[in-house]
């Protein structure tokens, strides 16, 4: 239902013309209020946008440059070179199979990679005959028969003496009846009895000569026809590090007698470098080749290839052999004592003097004249001309960024 508006205190309704007039007045009042609010907002915005000339100039000016600083350190400053090293024997040899007539067939192979070979070890059988390790400086170059004399006879007698088959005055440079008997006994114990009752010569093809106890560092071939002369590679004389530069070559600044430090050595332990030639196939590096055995000798392999230099270092006592490639540091030169050290970018020239700018805690800056005593790797060991003007922990400006 609709309500009819009436005059106050009466039951007579408002005339319709009066009701329209009230509505118009309310609309006008609302518009006036809105206009007043809009004017106020405009005034506030206008005040906020007003800038004096000095304010506008300040806003247009570039920002103050920021300062990049570095902290003054105190340490022994050194010039170093990094080498990359792998575990390597002190010496490496290539052990060849004994030479022979016709086809050579390995009927058994009794050694594996990583095995250490001592004297008197049955390494293999070649065409059914034994191949045994013996220590010496040269290979056997003939079959030895009764009454033969020479350094090869002495080598065999010494071998039989070290293995307990020959004693006393029989260790002479001559093959005697005791030598023949002792060798037959040795071969019998290896499973190769000699049944001949007549004249018998000790075959040179029964033996491979090694310089000393050696560790096999390559895979020996399996049983079957011998495809090559090489039997295996072995290392002897202890284990060390074979080092080169990143490119496989020795940096020109590296020399024998320098010391290398590797993190795995532990604190205070270093190894002395020895500059050597890498492996080479020249005759000077080989033992004589004979109808018996042939053993090629060389130095540890250079990672850069045959004939290149390699820096070798014996491992310090008590240090484990590192696995894989390790990084080593060689100190070329440096300060004897700890000095104040600043980046090269902190130095600048003022007249004839070198200066660093110290950034003070209160925001001020102080130029400090210094003398450079050593430079390396982008840093400088410096001493202030006036003692005390520069100290550990001070901040020096290295750049000003806009």
Secondary structure, 3 states (H helix, E strand, C coil): CCCCCECCCCCCECCHHHHHHHHHHHHHHHHHHHHHHHHHHHHHHHHHHCCCHHHHHHHHCCCCCEEEEEECEEECCEEEEEEEEEEEEEEEEEEECCCCCCCCEEEEECCCCCCEECCCCEEEEECCEEEEEEECCCCCCCCECCCCECHHHHHHHHHHHHCCCCCHHHCCCECCHHHHHHHHHHHHHCCCCCCCCCCCCECHHHEEEECCCEEECCCCCCCEECCCCEEEEEEEEEEEEEEECCCCCCCCCCCCCCEEEEHHHCCCCCEEEEEEECCCCCHHHECCCCCCCCEEEEECCCCCCCCCEEEEEECCCCCCCCCCCEEEEEEEEECCCCEEEEEHHHCEEECCEEEEEEECCCCCEEEEEEEEEEEECCEEEEEECCCCCCCCCCEEEEEEEC
